[in-house]
Amino acid sequence: MTKKAYAKINLALRVLKETNGYHELDMLNAKIDLYDELTIEEIEENTVVVEMIPNVVEVESNLVTKVSKKIKDIYNIEKGFKITINKKIPLSSGLAGGSADCACSINLIDEFFELKMSREEKEKIALEMGTDVVYCLYDSMCHVSGIGENVEFKPVYFPYSVIVINPICEISTKDIYSQVDFESEKLNFETTNVKELLGNDLQKIVLNNHKELIDVIEYINTQDVFGVQTSGAGATILAFVEPHKAHLVLNNIRMKYPHLTMNIYNIVKNNPNEFLDVKEKEEINKPAIGHSDVPMFDTADDVVIDFGDEKYRTIHYVYKEDIYDLNEYVVVHKRGGKLGRYIFSLIGIAFVIIFAVKLNWIGLAASALFTIYQLFISMPLRKKTLRMEIDKKMQTDKRKMVLIVTDLGIYYAYEYETNVPNIPWEGISEVISTNNYLFIGMATGGYLPINKHRCPNSETLTQLLKEYLSESDKFKEKTK
């Protein structure tokens, strides 16, 4: 079994007060698609073996070795195993390569031996290994605070590629933090301008210790970049650039500094499901110790959700047939496809009458065929083509979407690749009620189709939507 340990970058890093010898931090972290690969396999001897390729760190002092032995002991794993690390993230670069490997090994051992460790269990072990390891358990963009133990899913809109420039000079994290003599304000996540979040409080100290980096950063700032900064307490430089400009900017930097290692990377895609515990079915009615905003499921029977004191009324799945019907509705009804078909049919009938009067048999036959096509063939053909297009784009037999209706309204909508937690009522652009469906238009884009025949609480849902949206004139009733 193999897993990727993605490199971590700090999009934002603020240093707050110092407590018990540790500086509290406020960070926005993300992963980039630069990664080490970890592979686990069973071995005959009942022990832990760790191998690194290339061998750049002493095996016994490696965090992967330490955490593997600890998990083996805690969970009484009676089989021996070997973890091989294919190392690609540079050392001491501020990209948390060691922490990423350690966190990846926790997830790898848990999955390989089916330990079913909870988030709390993983995070407790991770924190003992290092403050960066807790965040590195996850691959999504997160708000990280405290000394690194508080991790909250925070998918900030960040449509930029990252040019990573590594000057290959080792920096001691401990030395950098020992020079901190200031205290910053917390990050303001209310802003809609991501540029206001970017920044690294440790950059000034890093540059004071390594003045050769100043020239590099000043040059990159003359290029067409969104922003440039160092990463964490390391010397690695991050240049944020629009994807279509990335290669041009990279070539310019490479020509200026041919001795530096650099490449273009993208932010790893967010996955809210990784913040959920997989609960056993007998635990459904037990009070939860904290809860998550995002449900995780494989089948209807596996859905386990705890919203604390907030009760959910209904959970509804939308399948591929509903996607067909939604697209047919949008094309045929919303865009006036049906009206156009009738208009063309009337024009065809008019020509049939004209050519019949004039005894023009060729024109009469052509007009009749045109009318028959518009009335009886065009729409089924259009629907068939539409379905073929949907099948080609989806490439799956089933596409699931979920709507959870709680006492406080619509709580969460899940779409195959786009997850939008905590949708407020103002996040709904409109709701169209037809005989068979509720089409919920999201302000974030697209429609969520709710099949009234499949939805067990469709009447409650319809009433709820009416209640909240009628005054804003967003609820529309139409016959299909």
Secondary structure as GFF3:
##gff-version 3
##sequence-region A 1 480
A	DSSP	beta_strand	2	19	.	.	.	ID=ss1
A	DSSP	beta_strand	22	43	.	.	.	ID=ss2
A	DSSP	beta_strand	48	53	.	.	.	ID=ss3
A	DSSP	three_ten_helix	59	61	.	.	.	ID=ss4
A	DSSP	alpha_helix	63	74	.	.	.	ID=ss5
A	DSSP	beta_strand	80	86	.	.	.	ID=ss6
A	DSSP	alpha_helix	97	112	.	.	.	ID=ss7
A	DSSP	alpha_helix	119	129	.	.	.	ID=ss8
A	DSSP	alpha_helix	131	136	.	.	.	ID=ss9
A	DSSP	beta_strand	142	146	.	.	.	ID=ss10
A	DSSP	beta_strand	150	153	.	.	.	ID=ss11
A	DSSP	beta_strand	161	166	.	.	.	ID=ss12
A	DSSP	alpha_helix	173	178	.	.	.	ID=ss13
A	DSSP	three_ten_helix	194	196	.	.	.	ID=ss14
A	DSSP	beta_strand	199	200	.	.	.	ID=ss15
A	DSSP	alpha_helix	203	209	.	.	.	ID=ss16
A	DSSP	alpha_helix	212	221	.	.	.	ID=ss17
A	DSSP	beta_strand	227	230	.	.	.	ID=ss18
A	DSSP	beta_strand	237	241	.	.	.	ID=ss19
A	DSSP	three_ten_helix	243	245	.	.	.	ID=ss20
A	DSSP	alpha_helix	246	256	.	.	.	ID=ss21
A	DSSP	beta_strand	261	265	.	.	.	ID=ss22
A	DSSP	three_ten_helix	272	275	.	.	.	ID=ss23
A	DSSP	three_ten_helix	281	283	.	.	.	ID=ss24
A	DSSP	three_ten_helix	300	302	.	.	.	ID=ss25
A	DSSP	beta_strand	312	318	.	.	.	ID=ss26
A	DSSP	alpha_helix	320	328	.	.	.	ID=ss27
A	DSSP	pi_helix	329	334	.	.	.	ID=ss28
A	DSSP	alpha_helix	337	357	.	.	.	ID=ss29
A	DSSP	alpha_helix	361	372	.	.	.	ID=ss30
A	DSSP	pi_helix	373	377	.	.	.	ID=ss31
A	DSSP	alpha_helix	378	394	.	.	.	ID=ss32
A	DSSP	beta_strand	401	406	.	.	.	ID=ss33
A	DSSP	beta_strand	409	414	.	.	.	ID=ss34
A	DSSP	beta_strand	419	421	.	.	.	ID=ss35
A	DSSP	three_ten_helix	425	427	.	.	.	ID=ss36
A	DSSP	beta_strand	428	433	.	.	.	ID=ss37
A	DSSP	beta_strand	437	442	.	.	.	ID=ss38
A	DSSP	beta_strand	447	451	.	.	.	ID=ss39
A	DSSP	alpha_helix	458	469	.	.	.	ID=ss40
A	DSSP	beta_strand	475	477	.	.	.	ID=ss41
###
